[in-house]
Amino acid sequence: MLLSDLQAKDIINLLDGKKIGTIIDAEIGDDGKVKELTVQKKRFIFFSGGTIGIKWSNIDKIGKDVILVNVES
């Protein structure tokens, strides 16, 4: 799977069912594995929601259209 494939998916938090945002970057470790995804939080009308780092271990499921994660908001 390509990073661009992941960037097309919405990130949904399983703890509250809300959309967090979309992936804008990924951190790769020295071992070549993804360590963390940088997610652009959902934007409000004129304001950016900022970014959040989601560790790869917090990903529960990668589906066709969404990525389900377990993170405290």
Backbone hydrogen bonds, N-H to C=O, Kabsch-Sander energy under -0.5 kcal/mol:
donor,donor_aa,acceptor,acceptor_aa,energy
5,D,2,L,-0.6
6,L,2,L,-1.6
7,Q,3,L,-2.4
8,A,4,S,-0.8
8,A,5,D,-0.5
9,K,6,L,-1.7
10,D,65,D,-1.6
11,I,21,G,-2.6
12,I,10,D,-0.6
12,I,67,I,-2.8
13,N,18,K,-2.6
14,L,12,I,-0.6
14,L,69,V,-3.4
16,D,13,N,-0.6
17,G,13,N,-2.4
20,I,11,I,-3.4
21,G,11,I,-0.9
22,T,40,Q,-1.6
23,I,9,K,-0.6
24,I,38,T,-3.1
25,D,38,T,-1.5
27,E,36,E,-3.3
28,I,26,A,-0.5
29,G,33,K,-2.9
32,G,29,G,-2.0
35,K,27,E,-3.3
36,E,27,E,-1.2
37,L,54,I,-2.9
38,T,25,D,-2.7
39,V,37,L,-0.6
39,V,52,I,-3.0
40,Q,22,T,-3.0
41,K,39,V,-0.7
41,K,50,G,-2.6
42,K,20,I,-2.5
44,F,47,F,-2.5
49,G,41,K,-0.7
52,I,39,V,-2.0
54,I,37,L,-3.0
55,K,53,G,-0.5
56,W,35,K,-2.4
58,N,55,K,-2.0
59,I,56,W,-1.5
60,D,68,L,-2.8
61,K,68,L,-1.6
63,G,61,K,-0.6
63,G,66,V,-3.0
67,I,10,D,-2.7
68,L,61,K,-3.0
69,V,12,I,-2.7
70,N,58,N,-2.4
71,V,69,V,-0.6
